[in-house]
Amino acid sequence: MAEPMPTHPAPASAMAAPQPDLSLPQGLAYGLMGLPLAFVALPLYVVLPHHYASTLGAPLAALGGVLLGARLLDALVDPGLGRLADRLLQHSPRAVWRASAVAGALLALALWAVFMPLVHSPAALLAWAAVGLALAYPAYSLLSITHQAWGARLGGNEAQRGRVVAWREGAGLLGVVLASVLPTLLGVPAMLGAFSGLLVLGWLAWHRAPVPAPLPQGTAADHAGLWQPWRQAAFRRLMGVFVLNGIASAVPATLLLFFVQDRLQAAPGQEPVLLGLYFLSAAAAMPLWLRAVARWGLAPCWLAGMLLAVAVFAWAGTLGAGQVVAFRWICALSGLTLGADLVVPGALLAGVLAQPGAASAGASFGWWNFANKLNLALAAGLALPLLAALGYTPGSTDAAGLQALSLGYAALPCALKLAAALALYGLILRPAAQGRARPGALLQPSPIDTP
Protein backbone atom coordinates (compact mmCIF):
# COMPACT_ATOMS: atom_id res chain seq x y z
CA MET A 1 0.00 0.00 0.00
CA ALA A 2 1.24 3.47 -0.84
CA GLU A 3 1.53 5.96 1.97
CA PRO A 4 -1.27 8.58 1.97
CA MET A 5 -0.55 11.93 0.44
CA PRO A 6 -0.03 14.74 2.96
CA THR A 7 -3.01 17.00 3.48
CA HIS A 8 -0.89 20.15 3.25
CA PRO A 9 1.81 21.27 0.85
CA ALA A 10 5.40 20.55 1.67
CA PRO A 11 7.25 23.70 2.72
CA ALA A 12 9.39 25.38 0.15
CA SER A 13 12.52 24.24 1.93
CA ALA A 14 11.49 20.65 1.37
CA MET A 15 11.72 20.98 -2.38
CA ALA A 16 14.94 20.57 -4.33
CA ALA A 17 16.31 24.02 -5.11
CA PRO A 18 16.11 24.94 -8.81
CA GLN A 19 19.45 25.04 -10.53
CA PRO A 20 20.59 28.02 -12.62
CA ASP A 21 20.30 27.83 -16.36
CA LEU A 22 22.65 25.22 -17.83
CA SER A 23 25.77 26.46 -19.58
CA LEU A 24 26.93 24.82 -22.80
CA PRO A 25 29.48 22.54 -21.04
CA GLN A 26 26.95 21.60 -18.35
CA GLY A 27 24.26 20.85 -20.90
CA LEU A 28 26.62 18.65 -22.88
CA ALA A 29 27.81 16.89 -19.74
CA TYR A 30 24.27 15.98 -18.73
CA GLY A 31 22.88 15.34 -22.20
CA LEU A 32 25.67 13.18 -23.60
CA MET A 33 24.40 10.02 -21.89
CA GLY A 34 21.27 10.44 -23.99
CA LEU A 35 23.34 9.63 -27.06
CA PRO A 36 24.21 5.99 -26.26
CA LEU A 37 20.79 5.41 -24.67
CA ALA A 38 19.04 6.49 -27.87
CA PHE A 39 21.71 4.73 -29.93
CA VAL A 40 20.81 1.40 -28.36
CA ALA A 41 17.06 2.06 -28.46
CA LEU A 42 16.92 1.99 -32.26
CA PRO A 43 18.62 -1.43 -32.60
CA LEU A 44 16.52 -2.89 -29.79
CA TYR A 45 13.13 -1.61 -30.89
CA VAL A 46 13.40 -1.05 -34.67
CA VAL A 47 16.27 -3.08 -36.12
CA LEU A 48 15.92 -6.23 -34.02
CA PRO A 49 12.47 -7.39 -35.27
CA HIS A 50 13.51 -7.05 -38.91
CA HIS A 51 16.98 -8.55 -38.27
CA TYR A 52 15.54 -11.68 -36.66
CA ALA A 53 12.66 -12.10 -39.13
CA SER A 54 14.38 -11.30 -42.43
CA THR A 55 18.08 -12.00 -41.84
CA LEU A 56 18.04 -14.82 -39.29
CA GLY A 57 14.77 -16.45 -40.39
CA ALA A 58 12.78 -16.35 -37.15
CA PRO A 59 9.01 -16.92 -37.73
CA LEU A 60 7.16 -13.61 -37.69
CA ALA A 61 4.21 -14.47 -35.43
CA ALA A 62 6.37 -16.29 -32.88
CA LEU A 63 8.88 -13.43 -32.91
CA GLY A 64 6.06 -11.01 -32.15
CA GLY A 65 5.10 -13.15 -29.16
CA VAL A 66 8.67 -13.20 -27.86
CA LEU A 67 9.00 -9.43 -28.23
CA LEU A 68 5.64 -8.88 -26.56
CA GLY A 69 6.61 -11.06 -23.59
CA ALA A 70 10.08 -9.56 -23.20
CA ARG A 71 8.80 -5.99 -23.44
CA LEU A 72 5.92 -6.61 -21.06
CA LEU A 73 8.34 -8.09 -18.51
CA ASP A 74 10.61 -5.11 -19.06
CA ALA A 75 7.75 -2.67 -18.57
CA LEU A 76 6.59 -4.38 -15.38
CA VAL A 77 9.94 -3.94 -13.64
CA ASP A 78 10.27 -0.25 -14.53
CA PRO A 79 8.27 1.13 -11.56
CA GLY A 80 10.47 -0.87 -9.19
CA LEU A 81 13.57 0.38 -10.98
CA GLY A 82 12.20 3.89 -10.52
CA ARG A 83 12.13 3.41 -6.75
CA LEU A 84 15.71 2.10 -6.94
CA ALA A 85 16.67 5.22 -8.88
CA ASP A 86 15.10 7.36 -6.14
CA ARG A 87 17.21 5.63 -3.50
CA LEU A 88 20.37 6.05 -5.55
CA LEU A 89 19.69 9.74 -6.18
CA GLN A 90 18.90 10.34 -2.52
CA HIS A 91 22.03 8.48 -1.37
CA SER A 92 24.68 10.31 -3.44
CA PRO A 93 25.82 11.05 -6.99
CA ARG A 94 28.56 8.47 -6.49
CA ALA A 95 25.93 5.77 -5.88
CA VAL A 96 24.22 6.77 -9.13
CA TRP A 97 27.44 6.55 -11.11
CA ARG A 98 28.41 3.17 -9.62
CA ALA A 99 25.02 1.61 -10.37
CA SER A 100 25.08 3.12 -13.86
CA ALA A 101 28.47 1.56 -14.55
CA VAL A 102 27.17 -1.91 -13.63
CA ALA A 103 23.98 -1.45 -15.66
CA GLY A 104 25.95 -0.16 -18.64
CA ALA A 105 28.32 -3.12 -18.65
CA LEU A 106 25.40 -5.58 -18.50
CA LEU A 107 23.59 -3.74 -21.30
CA ALA A 108 26.62 -3.79 -23.59
CA LEU A 109 27.21 -7.52 -23.05
CA ALA A 110 23.54 -8.39 -23.58
CA LEU A 111 23.35 -6.31 -26.76
CA TRP A 112 26.38 -8.08 -28.23
CA ALA A 113 24.78 -11.43 -27.42
CA VAL A 114 21.38 -10.58 -28.95
CA PHE A 115 22.78 -9.34 -32.26
CA MET A 116 25.52 -11.97 -32.56
CA PRO A 117 23.66 -15.20 -31.65
CA LEU A 118 25.56 -18.44 -31.33
CA VAL A 119 22.54 -20.56 -32.34
CA HIS A 120 20.80 -20.96 -35.70
CA SER A 121 17.55 -22.97 -35.50
CA PRO A 122 14.32 -20.91 -35.30
CA ALA A 123 13.38 -22.23 -31.86
CA ALA A 124 16.86 -21.67 -30.47
CA LEU A 125 16.99 -18.16 -31.96
CA LEU A 126 13.73 -17.23 -30.24
CA ALA A 127 14.94 -18.57 -26.90
CA TRP A 128 18.29 -16.80 -27.30
CA ALA A 129 16.56 -13.48 -28.06
CA ALA A 130 14.23 -13.88 -25.08
CA VAL A 131 17.10 -14.43 -22.63
CA GLY A 132 19.25 -11.64 -24.09
CA LEU A 133 16.41 -9.14 -24.03
CA ALA A 134 15.49 -10.12 -20.46
CA LEU A 135 18.99 -8.94 -19.49
CA ALA A 136 19.31 -5.95 -21.79
CA TYR A 137 15.96 -4.28 -21.11
CA PRO A 138 16.23 -3.85 -17.30
CA ALA A 139 19.81 -2.56 -17.58
CA TYR A 140 18.71 -0.06 -20.23
CA SER A 141 15.72 0.94 -18.11
CA LEU A 142 17.74 1.64 -14.97
CA LEU A 143 20.15 3.84 -16.93
CA SER A 144 17.32 5.72 -18.65
CA ILE A 145 15.15 6.25 -15.58
CA THR A 146 18.03 7.45 -13.42
CA HIS A 147 19.24 9.85 -16.11
CA GLN A 148 15.73 11.24 -16.66
CA ALA A 149 15.07 11.64 -12.93
CA TRP A 150 18.41 13.41 -12.47
CA GLY A 151 17.43 15.97 -15.10
CA ALA A 152 13.90 16.42 -13.74
CA ARG A 153 15.27 17.24 -10.28
CA LEU A 154 17.36 20.10 -11.67
CA GLY A 155 14.18 22.19 -11.58
CA GLY A 156 13.49 25.52 -13.29
CA ASN A 157 10.60 27.13 -15.16
CA GLU A 158 8.97 25.75 -18.33
CA ALA A 159 11.66 27.10 -20.63
CA GLN A 160 14.48 25.78 -18.42
CA ARG A 161 12.87 22.34 -18.12
CA GLY A 162 12.46 22.29 -21.88
CA ARG A 163 16.17 23.07 -22.33
CA VAL A 164 17.22 20.29 -19.94
CA VAL A 165 15.12 17.79 -21.88
CA ALA A 166 16.37 19.21 -25.17
CA TRP A 167 20.01 18.58 -24.22
CA ARG A 168 19.18 14.95 -23.51
CA GLU A 169 16.95 14.42 -26.53
CA GLY A 170 19.20 16.39 -28.87
CA ALA A 171 22.11 14.10 -28.04
CA GLY A 172 19.69 11.20 -28.42
CA LEU A 173 18.84 12.27 -31.95
CA LEU A 174 22.51 12.15 -32.88
CA GLY A 175 22.70 8.68 -31.35
CA VAL A 176 19.74 7.47 -33.39
CA VAL A 177 21.28 8.81 -36.61
CA LEU A 178 24.55 7.02 -35.89
CA ALA A 179 22.72 3.80 -35.05
CA SER A 180 20.74 3.99 -38.29
CA VAL A 181 23.83 4.48 -40.45
CA LEU A 182 26.52 2.30 -38.89
CA PRO A 183 24.94 -1.15 -39.43
CA THR A 184 24.63 -0.54 -43.17
CA LEU A 185 27.94 1.20 -43.68
CA LEU A 186 30.20 -0.78 -41.36
CA GLY A 187 28.15 -3.74 -40.15
CA VAL A 188 26.59 -4.85 -36.88
CA PRO A 189 29.91 -5.44 -35.02
CA ALA A 190 30.96 -1.84 -35.73
CA MET A 191 27.60 -0.61 -34.44
CA LEU A 192 28.01 -2.59 -31.23
CA GLY A 193 31.58 -1.39 -30.75
CA ALA A 194 30.58 2.24 -31.28
CA PHE A 195 27.77 1.89 -28.75
CA SER A 196 30.12 0.47 -26.12
CA GLY A 197 32.56 3.35 -26.58
CA LEU A 198 29.84 6.00 -26.51
CA LEU A 199 28.39 4.50 -23.36
CA VAL A 200 31.73 4.93 -21.59
CA LEU A 201 32.02 8.54 -22.81
CA GLY A 202 28.48 9.33 -21.66
CA TRP A 203 29.15 7.87 -18.23
CA LEU A 204 32.36 9.89 -17.83
CA ALA A 205 30.66 13.11 -18.95
CA TRP A 206 27.83 12.54 -16.46
CA HIS A 207 30.37 13.08 -13.67
CA ARG A 208 30.67 16.74 -14.76
CA ALA A 209 26.93 17.42 -14.99
CA PRO A 210 25.14 19.73 -12.50
CA VAL A 211 24.10 17.74 -9.43
CA PRO A 212 20.48 18.08 -8.24
CA ALA A 213 19.99 19.02 -4.62
CA PRO A 214 18.93 16.02 -2.51
CA LEU A 215 15.44 16.08 -1.04
CA PRO A 216 15.48 16.50 2.74
CA GLN A 217 14.57 13.39 4.70
CA GLY A 218 10.88 13.16 5.54
CA THR A 219 9.46 14.87 2.48
CA ALA A 220 6.57 13.30 0.60
CA ALA A 221 8.76 12.37 -2.35
CA ASP A 222 11.40 10.83 -0.11
CA HIS A 223 8.86 8.37 1.31
CA ALA A 224 6.79 7.98 -1.85
CA GLY A 225 5.30 4.58 -2.43
CA LEU A 226 5.38 2.75 -5.72
CA TRP A 227 1.82 3.79 -6.60
CA GLN A 228 1.96 7.35 -5.31
CA PRO A 229 2.31 9.05 -8.73
CA TRP A 230 -1.12 7.68 -9.68
CA ARG A 231 -2.68 9.53 -6.73
CA GLN A 232 -2.08 12.79 -8.58
CA ALA A 233 -4.73 13.72 -11.12
CA ALA A 234 -2.15 15.81 -12.96
CA PHE A 235 0.02 12.74 -13.49
CA ARG A 236 -2.96 10.66 -14.65
CA ARG A 237 -4.06 13.31 -17.16
CA LEU A 238 -0.60 13.63 -18.61
CA MET A 239 -0.06 9.87 -18.71
CA GLY A 240 -3.30 9.31 -20.63
CA VAL A 241 -2.18 11.65 -23.41
CA PHE A 242 1.34 10.24 -23.37
CA VAL A 243 0.16 6.64 -23.79
CA LEU A 244 -2.09 7.36 -26.77
CA ASN A 245 0.59 9.40 -28.46
CA GLY A 246 3.21 6.76 -27.69
CA ILE A 247 1.25 3.93 -29.29
CA ALA A 248 0.80 6.10 -32.38
CA SER A 249 4.60 6.39 -32.64
CA ALA A 250 5.42 2.78 -31.71
CA VAL A 251 3.46 1.13 -34.53
CA PRO A 252 5.29 2.77 -37.48
CA ALA A 253 8.63 2.36 -35.65
CA THR A 254 8.04 -1.40 -35.53
CA LEU A 255 6.87 -1.63 -39.16
CA LEU A 256 9.22 0.87 -40.82
CA LEU A 257 11.72 -1.56 -42.34
CA PHE A 258 8.96 -3.86 -43.61
CA PHE A 259 7.19 -0.88 -45.22
CA VAL A 260 10.32 0.45 -46.92
CA GLN A 261 11.46 -2.89 -48.33
CA ASP A 262 8.14 -4.49 -49.26
CA ARG A 263 5.62 -1.70 -49.87
CA LEU A 264 8.01 0.82 -51.41
CA GLN A 265 10.37 -1.86 -52.77
CA ALA A 266 13.25 0.51 -52.08
CA ALA A 267 16.76 -0.33 -53.20
CA PRO A 268 19.08 -1.78 -50.55
CA GLY A 269 20.70 0.83 -48.35
CA GLN A 270 17.78 3.28 -48.33
CA GLU A 271 16.86 2.72 -44.68
CA PRO A 272 19.78 4.71 -43.20
CA VAL A 273 19.05 7.60 -45.57
CA LEU A 274 15.39 7.70 -44.58
CA LEU A 275 16.08 7.41 -40.86
CA GLY A 276 18.83 10.00 -41.14
CA LEU A 277 16.47 12.46 -42.84
CA TYR A 278 13.86 11.92 -40.14
CA PHE A 279 16.12 12.43 -37.16
CA LEU A 280 18.30 15.16 -38.65
CA SER A 281 15.12 17.11 -39.44
CA ALA A 282 14.04 16.63 -35.83
CA ALA A 283 17.40 17.93 -34.61
CA ALA A 284 17.20 20.96 -36.90
CA ALA A 285 13.70 21.77 -35.66
CA MET A 286 14.55 21.43 -31.95
CA PRO A 287 15.56 25.12 -31.46
CA LEU A 288 12.33 26.20 -33.18
CA TRP A 289 10.24 24.11 -30.81
CA LEU A 290 12.12 25.54 -27.81
CA ARG A 291 11.34 29.07 -29.02
CA ALA A 292 7.71 28.09 -29.55
CA VAL A 293 7.52 26.68 -26.02
CA ALA A 294 8.94 29.90 -24.59
CA ARG A 295 6.26 31.89 -26.43
CA TRP A 296 3.14 29.71 -26.36
CA GLY A 297 3.78 27.14 -23.64
CA LEU A 298 4.35 23.40 -23.56
CA ALA A 299 0.88 21.92 -24.05
CA PRO A 300 -0.18 24.11 -27.02
CA CYS A 301 3.06 23.27 -28.81
CA TRP A 302 2.51 19.56 -28.23
CA LEU A 303 -0.96 19.79 -29.75
CA ALA A 304 0.41 21.64 -32.77
CA GLY A 305 3.07 18.97 -33.25
CA MET A 306 0.48 16.18 -33.15
CA LEU A 307 -1.78 17.78 -35.75
CA LEU A 308 1.11 18.59 -38.06
CA ALA A 309 2.35 15.01 -37.79
CA VAL A 310 -1.04 13.62 -38.86
CA ALA A 311 -1.25 16.05 -41.77
CA VAL A 312 2.14 14.87 -43.04
CA PHE A 313 2.06 11.16 -42.23
CA ALA A 314 -1.36 10.41 -43.72
CA TRP A 315 0.36 10.79 -47.08
CA ALA A 316 2.38 7.62 -46.43
CA GLY A 317 -0.72 5.44 -46.70
CA THR A 318 -1.13 6.37 -50.38
CA LEU A 319 2.38 5.36 -51.46
CA GLY A 320 3.25 2.32 -53.51
CA ALA A 321 6.22 0.64 -55.15
CA GLY A 322 9.00 2.97 -56.25
CA GLN A 323 7.77 6.11 -54.47
CA VAL A 324 10.89 6.45 -52.35
CA VAL A 325 11.45 10.15 -53.12
CA ALA A 326 7.97 10.99 -51.84
CA PHE A 327 8.64 8.97 -48.71
CA ARG A 328 11.87 10.92 -48.17
CA TRP A 329 9.80 14.09 -48.04
CA ILE A 330 7.46 12.44 -45.56
CA CYS A 331 10.42 11.44 -43.38
CA ALA A 332 11.87 14.96 -43.46
CA LEU A 333 8.56 16.71 -42.75
CA SER A 334 7.58 14.20 -40.05
CA GLY A 335 10.95 14.76 -38.44
CA LEU A 336 10.19 18.46 -38.10
CA THR A 337 7.18 17.58 -35.94
CA LEU A 338 9.12 15.11 -33.79
CA GLY A 339 10.72 17.84 -31.67
CA ALA A 340 7.42 18.47 -29.89
CA ASP A 341 7.17 14.80 -28.87
CA LEU A 342 10.77 14.84 -27.66
CA VAL A 343 10.76 18.07 -25.66
CA VAL A 344 7.26 18.61 -24.34
CA PRO A 345 6.09 15.43 -22.51
CA GLY A 346 9.21 15.08 -20.34
CA ALA A 347 9.21 18.81 -19.57
CA LEU A 348 5.52 18.65 -18.57
CA LEU A 349 6.27 15.74 -16.25
CA ALA A 350 9.19 17.66 -14.74
CA GLY A 351 6.74 20.47 -14.04
CA VAL A 352 4.41 18.08 -12.25
CA LEU A 353 7.30 16.81 -10.15
CA ALA A 354 8.44 20.34 -9.24
CA GLN A 355 5.27 21.11 -7.31
CA PRO A 356 4.83 20.75 -3.52
CA GLY A 357 3.53 17.33 -2.52
CA ALA A 358 4.52 15.70 -5.81
CA ALA A 359 5.67 12.10 -6.01
CA SER A 360 9.36 11.30 -6.43
CA ALA A 361 11.06 11.67 -9.79
CA GLY A 362 12.29 8.08 -9.91
CA ALA A 363 8.90 6.53 -9.20
CA SER A 364 7.20 8.81 -11.71
CA PHE A 365 9.72 8.16 -14.47
CA GLY A 366 9.52 4.44 -13.68
CA TRP A 367 5.82 4.50 -14.54
CA TRP A 368 6.56 6.83 -17.47
CA ASN A 369 8.98 4.31 -18.95
CA PHE A 370 6.55 1.49 -18.13
CA ALA A 371 3.96 3.20 -20.32
CA ASN A 372 6.47 3.85 -23.08
CA LYS A 373 7.54 0.22 -23.20
CA LEU A 374 3.99 -1.04 -22.95
CA ASN A 375 3.33 0.94 -26.13
CA LEU A 376 6.29 -0.73 -27.85
CA ALA A 377 5.24 -4.16 -26.59
CA LEU A 378 1.72 -3.74 -27.91
CA ALA A 379 3.05 -2.49 -31.24
CA ALA A 380 5.24 -5.58 -31.72
CA GLY A 381 3.00 -8.11 -30.05
CA LEU A 382 -0.21 -7.07 -31.77
CA ALA A 383 0.81 -5.49 -35.09
CA LEU A 384 3.09 -8.28 -36.29
CA PRO A 385 0.68 -11.18 -35.60
CA LEU A 386 -2.21 -9.11 -37.02
CA LEU A 387 -0.33 -8.52 -40.25
CA ALA A 388 0.52 -12.21 -40.42
CA ALA A 389 -3.18 -13.07 -39.96
CA LEU A 390 -4.12 -10.66 -42.75
CA GLY A 391 -1.78 -12.42 -45.15
CA TYR A 392 1.34 -10.30 -44.99
CA THR A 393 4.72 -12.02 -44.81
CA PRO A 394 8.17 -10.36 -45.09
CA GLY A 395 9.18 -10.16 -48.74
CA SER A 396 5.58 -10.57 -49.91
CA THR A 397 4.25 -9.09 -53.17
CA ASP A 398 0.63 -10.03 -52.49
CA ALA A 399 -1.61 -7.00 -53.01
CA ALA A 400 -3.88 -7.72 -50.02
CA GLY A 401 -0.94 -8.26 -47.70
CA LEU A 402 0.76 -5.05 -48.85
CA GLN A 403 -2.47 -3.11 -48.41
CA ALA A 404 -2.70 -4.42 -44.84
CA LEU A 405 0.88 -3.26 -44.31
CA SER A 406 0.02 0.26 -45.52
CA LEU A 407 -3.01 0.46 -43.24
CA GLY A 408 -1.00 -0.74 -40.26
CA TYR A 409 1.92 1.55 -40.97
CA ALA A 410 0.08 4.81 -41.75
CA ALA A 411 -3.69 4.80 -41.13
CA LEU A 412 -3.66 3.26 -37.65
CA PRO A 413 -0.96 5.62 -36.28
CA CYS A 414 -2.77 8.67 -37.65
CA ALA A 415 -6.02 7.62 -35.97
CA LEU A 416 -4.21 7.10 -32.66
CA LYS A 417 -2.40 10.43 -32.96
CA LEU A 418 -5.72 12.20 -33.49
CA ALA A 419 -7.10 10.47 -30.41
CA ALA A 420 -4.09 11.73 -28.44
CA ALA A 421 -4.66 15.26 -29.73
CA LEU A 422 -8.30 15.12 -28.66
CA ALA A 423 -7.27 13.87 -25.23
CA LEU A 424 -4.73 16.69 -24.84
CA TYR A 425 -7.31 19.24 -25.85
CA GLY A 426 -10.06 17.79 -23.67
CA LEU A 427 -7.98 17.20 -20.54
CA ILE A 428 -5.79 20.31 -20.58
CA LEU A 429 -6.45 22.97 -23.20
CA ARG A 430 -10.26 23.12 -23.28
CA PRO A 431 -10.61 23.59 -19.51
CA ALA A 432 -8.04 26.38 -19.78
CA ALA A 433 -10.01 28.03 -22.59
CA GLN A 434 -13.14 27.88 -20.41
CA GLY A 435 -11.30 29.93 -17.81
CA ARG A 436 -10.88 27.23 -15.18
CA ALA A 437 -7.07 27.38 -15.17
CA ARG A 438 -3.98 28.05 -17.22
CA PRO A 439 -2.71 25.05 -19.25
CA GLY A 440 0.36 24.72 -17.04
CA ALA A 441 -1.70 24.89 -13.88
CA LEU A 442 -3.82 21.94 -14.97
CA LEU A 443 -0.67 19.83 -14.89
CA GLN A 444 0.38 20.98 -11.43
CA PRO A 445 -0.59 18.40 -8.82
CA SER A 446 -2.58 19.32 -5.79
CA PRO A 447 -1.36 17.77 -2.53
CA ILE A 448 -4.85 16.35 -2.07
CA ASP A 449 -5.17 15.07 -5.66
CA THR A 450 -6.29 11.55 -4.75
CA PRO A 451 -8.69 9.17 -6.51
N, C-alpha and C positions, 0 to 999 in steps of 0.2 A: 504493500500500500504506500502511495506517495504521501509525504507529509502535507498537511493542509497549508494553503497559502496564508500568509499573514493578513490580518484584517486592517493593516495600516501600512503606508509606504515605508520602505527602508529609508533611513536618513541619508542625506546626500553624501555623508562621509563613508557610507557603506558601499557606495558604488565605485567601480574602478575609475580613476581620474582620466579624463580624455587626454590623449597625447597631442602634442602640436603637429601641425601639418608635416607630412613626410617629405624629407628632402629626396633628391634624386638617388643618392647612394643608399639611403634607408629604404626607399621604395624598391629598388633593385634587390637589396639584401632580403627583404621579406618576400617579394614576388617571385624570386628565382626558383624556389622550390615548386612553384606552380608549373614550371616548364617540364620537368621529368614526370610529374603527376599526370599532366595532360598528355604527355608523350606516351605513357604506358596505357592511358585510357583508350586511345584509338586502336592499338593492337588488340586489347582485351575485348572491346565491345563492338568494333567494326570489322577489323581484319580477321579475327579468329573464326567467326562463323563461316566466312567464305573460304578461308584457308583449309579448314577441316572438311568442309563439304566438297569443294571443287578440286583442291590440290591433293588432299590425303584420302579422299573417298569415303568419308563418314556419311552414313545415311541421314538425309535431311531431317525427317521427322524425329528420329531418335536423338539427333544432335540438338534439336530444339528442346527436347525434354531434358537433356543434360544441362543445357545452358539455363533453362528455367529453374531447375533444382539448385544449381550452383549459385545462381544470382538471388534466389529466394533465401537460401541459407546465408548468403553474404548480407542481404538486407536485414535479416532478423538479428544478426549480431551487432549491427551498427549502433543501436541505442545503448547497448552495454559498452561498446567501445567509446561512445560519447562520454559516459560517466568516467571511464578510465582516463580519457583526455582531460576531463575536469580535474581529476586528482593529480595528474601530472602537472597541469598548469598551476594548480594551487600550491604544489610542493615547491617547484623551482624550475627555472629555465633549463638547468642542467639535467633535470629528470626528463624533460621533454626531449632534449637532444639525444640522451642515451636511448630512450625508448624508440625514437625515430631511427636511430642507427640500426637497431635490431630489426625493426619492421622493414627498413629499406633493404637490408641484406636478404631477408626472407623473400621479399617481393622479387628482387633481382634473380635469385636462384629459381623461384617458382616460374617466373616468366621464361627463363631459358628452357626449363623442362617442358613447359606447355608447347612452345613453338619448335622444339627440337626433340620430338618423341622418339623413344627407343623401341617402340612397338609398331606394328604395321596392320594387323587385322582390324576390321571395323569395330568389333566388340572391345578389343584391347585399347584401341584409340579412344573410344568413348570413356572407358574407365580411367585411362591416363589423364585425359582432359579434366574429368571430374575431380580427381585427386589434386592435380596441379592448380586448378582454379580454387579449390577449397583452401589452399594455402595462400595463393596470391591475393584473393579478394580481401580477406581480413587485414593483411599487412597493408595493402593499398588504402583500405578504409581508415585504419588508425592514423596513417600519415596524413591523409586528406582532412579528416575531422579535426585533428590537432592543429594543423596549419590554418584551417578556416576559423577555428575558435580563437586562436592567437590573434588573427587579424580583427575579428569582431570585437575583442576586448580592448583594442586600441582606442575605441570610442570616436567622438567627433560628430559634427553635424551631417546632414544628408550628403553634401558635396564631398566632405572628407571621407565618409564611409564609402561613397562611390569610388573615390580615388584609391582607397586601400584595396577594394575588390578589383579595380581596374589593373593595378600592378600585378595582382595574382593571375587574373584572367588574361591580361595581355601577354605575360610570359607563357601562359598556357597555350595561347594561340600559336606562338612560335614553336612550342613543343609539338603541337598537333601537325603543323606544316612539316616539320622535320620527320615525324613518324610516318607521314603519308608519302614522303619522297624516298626515304632511305631504303625501304624494302625493295622497291623497284630498281633503284639505281645501283645499290650496293649489296642487296640481299638481306635476308632475315638475320644472319649472324652479325652483320654490321649494325643493323638496327638495335639489336640487343646489347651490343657493346657500347653504342652511343648512349643508350638509356642508362646503363650502369655508371658510365662516367658522369653524365649530367646529374644523376641522383647524388653522387658524392659532392659535386660542385654546389648543388642546391642546399645540401645539408651544411656544408661549410659556410655558405653565405648566410644561412639562417642565424648563425651565431652572432652576426653583426646587425641583425634587425632590431628595431625598437622593441623593448620588452614591456608587455602590458603590466599594469599595476595589479598585484594580487588582491583578491577580494578579502576583506577582513573576515576572520572566523566568526561564525554565527549569523551571517547574512542568509537571506532566502536562497540565493543561488548556490551558496556554499553547501547547504544541506538539501539541495533539490533532489527529489526522487526521480526515478526513471521516467515516470509518466507526468511529471509536473508541467512540462511545456504544453501539454494538451489541456491543462486547466485554463489557459489563457485564450480568450476568444480571438485576440489579435493573431496569435500563432495559428489557430485553426483556420481563420479566414485566409491568411497568406498561404498556408499549406494546401488548401483546396485549389487555389489558382495554380500554384506551383506544380501540383500533381497533374492536372489536366494539360498544362502547357508542356510538362516533361514527357508525357506519353506521346504527344504530338511530335516531339523531336526525336523520340527513341525509335519510332517505327521506321522512318526513312533512313536513320543511321544504320539500322540493322539490315535494311534491304538495298542500300546504295550500290554495292558492288554487283549484286544480281541485276539491278535495273540497268546499270551502265553496260554490262557485258551482254545481257540477253535482250533487253528491250531496245536499247540504242544500238546494240551490236558494234560498240566502239572498238577501235583498233587497240591492241595491247599497249599498255603504258599510259592510257588516258587517265586512269584513276588518280595518280598523283597530281596531274595537272588540274583536274576538277576540284580535288580537295584543297590544293594550294590556292586556287582562285577563291574558294569559299572562305577559307580562314584568313588569307591575306586581306580580303575585302573587309572581313570583320575587324581585323587589326587596324586597318586604315580608318574605319568608321568609329572606332572607340573614342577618340577625342571629341568627335561630334556629339556622341551620345552623352558624354560627360558635360559638355556645354549645355545640352538640352536639359539634362537633369538639374543643373544649377539654375536654369531659367524657369522650367515648368514643373519640376518635381519628379520623383521616382515613378510613382504609379501611372501618371499620364503618359510618360515616355514608354513605359512597358506596354501599355495598351496600343500606342502608336506602332511600336515594333511588331506586335502580334498581327495587327491588321495589314501592315505592309508586307509581312511575311506571307500571309494568305494570298494577297493580291499577286505576288510574284510566283509562289510555288504552285498555285493552281494550274499554271501553264505547263508544268511538267507532265501532268496527266494526259496531255494531248500529243505528246511526242512519240515518234516511232523510230524505226531503224534508220540510222545514218544522221539523225538530227543532233549531232554532238555539239555543233557550234551554238545552236539554240540553248542546249543544256548548259554550256559554259556561261552564257549570259544569266541563266537562272541561278547558277552557283554563285556568280559574282554579286548579283542583286540580292539574293537570299543572305549572303554573307554580310551585306550592309545592315540588314535587320538583326543579325545575331548579337550585335553589341548590347542591345537592350536586354536580351535574355541572360547575357553574361554578367552585366553590371548590376541590374536593378534588383533581382530577387535576393541575392546575398546581402546587398546594402539595406533592403527593407527588413530582412531578418536581423541584421545588426542593429537597426533602429529599435526593433522590438526588444532586443536584449539589453539595450542601453537604458531602459526605463526602470524606475524603482519597482521592486517586487518581481522583476522578470526572472524566468528560469535561467539556469546556467547555460553558458555558451556551448560547452561540450555536449550536454544532453540534448539541446535544441538542434545542433548540427548533426548529432547522431540520428535523430529522427528525420532531419532534412536529407541526409544521405540515404537513409532507409527508403524514403519515398523516391528518391532519384533512381536507386537501384531496382526498386519494385517496378518502376516504369520500364527500365531496360529488360528486366526479367519477363514482364508481360509481352514486350515487343518481340523478344526472341521466342518465348515459349508459346505464344498464341499465333503470331504472324506466320512463322515458318510452317508449323503444322497446317494452318488454314490454307496457305498457298499450295501445300502438297495435296490437301484434300480437293482443292479446286482444279487440280491437274497440272500445276506448275512444277517443273523439275529444273535444276540448274543445267544450263545449256540447251533448254527447250526452245523450239521454234513454233510450237503449237499456238495458234491464234488465241484460243480461249485462255490458255495458261498465261500468255503474255498480257492479255487484257486484265486478268486477275492481279498480275504483278503491278500494272500501272495503277489500278484502283488502290491496292494496298500501299503503294509507295507515295502516291500524291493525294488522292481524294480523301482517304481516311485521315491522314495528318491534318489536312486543311479543315475538316469538320471538327476535329478535336481542338485545333487552335482557335477556331471561332467559339467553341464552347468555353475555352479558357478566357477569351476576351470578354464574353458575356459575364462570366463569373467575376472577373476583375471589376467590370463596370458595376455589376449588381451589388457586390460586397463592399466596394471601397468608393468608387467614384460617384455613383448615383446618390448614395446617402450624403456625400459631401456637397453635391449640387443642390440637394434639397435643404441645405443649410444646417444639417445636424452636426457636422464636424469637418475639419480640413482633411484631405486625403491622408496626410501623414498621421494625424491624430487617430484615425480609425485603425491604424496599425500599431498604436501604442497601447500596451497591455495595462489594464487596471489591476491593482493588487487584489481586487475581489472578483476578478474575471473567472468564475468557476462555472462548471456545467450547471 
